[in-house]
Amino acid sequence: MMDYIRLIVGLFFLFNVIFLIYAKKKDLIPNLKYKPFYIIFNF
C-alpha cells in the first residue's frame, strides 16, 4: 500500500515539473511560483 501512495505522489510531482517547464516556455502565467503546488491540491 505504501509503494502505491509513493507512486501517486511521484506522478503528481512529475506532472507539476513538466507543467512548470511547459508554462515557463509558453509564458502562460507570470507568477508561477506557487502554481504547481496549487495544482497538486486541486487536481
C-alpha positions as CSV (number, residue, x, y, z in Angstrom):
1,M,0.0,0.0,0.0
2,M,2.8,2.4,0.9
3,D,4.5,1.9,-2.5
4,Y,1.2,2.7,-4.3
5,I,0.9,6.0,-2.4
6,R,4.5,6.9,-3.1
7,L,3.9,6.2,-6.8
8,I,0.9,8.6,-6.9
9,V,2.9,11.3,-5.1
10,G,5.8,10.8,-7.6
11,L,3.4,11.1,-10.6
12,F,1.9,14.3,-9.2
13,F,5.4,15.8,-8.7
14,L,6.5,14.7,-12.2
15,F,3.3,16.2,-13.7
16,N,3.9,19.5,-11.9
17,V,7.6,19.7,-13.0
18,I,6.5,19.1,-16.6
19,F,3.8,21.7,-16.3
20,L,6.1,24.2,-14.8
21,I,8.7,23.8,-17.7
22,Y,5.9,24.0,-20.3
23,A,4.3,27.1,-18.8
24,K,7.6,28.9,-18.5
25,K,8.3,28.2,-22.2
26,K,4.9,29.4,-23.2
27,D,4.8,32.2,-20.7
28,L,1.3,31.3,-19.7
29,I,1.4,32.5,-16.1
30,P,3.8,35.3,-15.0
31,N,3.7,34.4,-11.3
32,L,4.2,30.7,-11.4
33,K,6.0,30.2,-8.1
34,Y,3.1,28.6,-6.2
35,K,1.1,27.3,-9.2
36,P,2.4,23.7,-9.2
37,F,1.5,23.2,-5.6
38,Y,-1.9,24.7,-6.2
39,I,-2.5,22.1,-9.0
40,I,-1.5,19.2,-6.7
41,F,-4.2,20.1,-4.2
42,N,-6.8,20.9,-6.7
43,F,-6.2,18.1,-9.3
